[in-house]
Amino acid sequence: MNSKHSIPTLDLADKQLAALSSAPLNKGEQTERLRSLPDWQINKLENAYHLRCDFSFQRYADALGFTANIGELAEACGHYPTIITAYLRVTVIWQAVDNSNLSEREFALAAHTTELAQRR
């Protein structure tokens, strides 16, 4: 990417997010981790919990670039969120793939997603 808003290729530290535990966290552990992610919410759909956050951007190109950055993160980690890009808003939903409770991995990916948004 040659844009002034481009994000460097994911490094080893980013790829290590995939190695985080996928063991389910209990409700207290989830609440504790959520304190460091004030813009995120824990939602429940049927029996599955997920982390959700809406991000706003000044330009459509920034929203699209952010969406692409999340795609790169997902590929590096082998963990794929739901991403909804609608004009100047991007909604990101991280959900545990192998169980119904959130794990350390989803919280770390949410924190990293916030960092990606702040770089734009």
N, C-alpha and C positions, 0 to 999 in steps of 0.2 A: 504494500500500500504506500502511496506517495502523498496522501493527504496530511495536512498539518495536524489532523486529529487522529492519525493512525496510532495504533497500539502495537508495541513490539511483539514479536512472536512469543508465545508462551514459553516460559523457561521451565527448568526442572522443578522448581518450587511449586509452580502451578500444576504440573503433572502429578506431583505428590498428593494433591487433593484427592485423587482417585484412590489412593492407598489408605485414606482415613477409614476408620471403623464404620461399618454399615449396621452395627448392632443397634437395635432400637433404644432410644433414650426414654426414660420415664417422664411423666408430666413435669415434675420438679426440675429435672435436668433441662428439659426443653424451655421452661419458663426462665431459668437462669441464663441460658444462651441467648434467648430472645432479647434480654436486657441490653446486649451489646449491638443489637440490630433494631434500633427504634422505628425505622420506617417499614419494617416487615411485620407480617401478621401470620399467625398460625390459623389455618382454616381446616375444616373437616368436610370431606365429601364422602358420603356413605361411611365406610370404615377406614378410609385413608386420610391421613393428615398431610398437609403440605404447607410450605412457606410461600407467601405471595407478597410482591411489592410492585408498586406502580412508579415508574420513572418518567419525568417530564423533560423535554428538550426544547431549545429555542428554534432549532432548525430540523426539518425532516431528514436531511442528510445525516445529522448527528444521531437521530433515533435509529436510522438504518445501520449506521456504523456501529452503534452500541449493540444492536441485534446481531450483527456479524461477529463482534467480539465475543458475545456469549456463545455463539455457535462454535468458535474456535476453542473456548474453554470447555464446552461440552465434549467436543471431539477429543481433546487432550485427556479428559478425565473419564470418558466412556460413560457419562451420566448426562442424560438429556432432559432439559426442562421444557415446559410449555412456555412459548414466547408469543405474545400477541403485540404486534406493532401496528398502531393506529395513529397515523399522522405524527403528532409531537409527543405521543405517549407510548411507552413500552411497558407491558405487564410481564413479569417473570414469575414463574411458579416452579419451585423445586419440590419434587416429591420422591420419597423412597421407592425404589423400583421393586425391591425384594421383600418388603414388609409394609405393614400399615402404619407404623410409627416412624417419625423422623429420627435420623441418626446424626452423628457428628458431621458426617459428610455433607448433608444438606445445609447445615448451618454454616459450615466453612465455605461452601459454594455460594451461599447467599451473601456472606461477608465479602467474598471476592467479587461478586456481581456488583455490589455497592461501590467497591474500589474502582471497577471498570467505569461505572457511571460517573464517578467523581473526576476521572481523568479526561472526560469529554468536555 
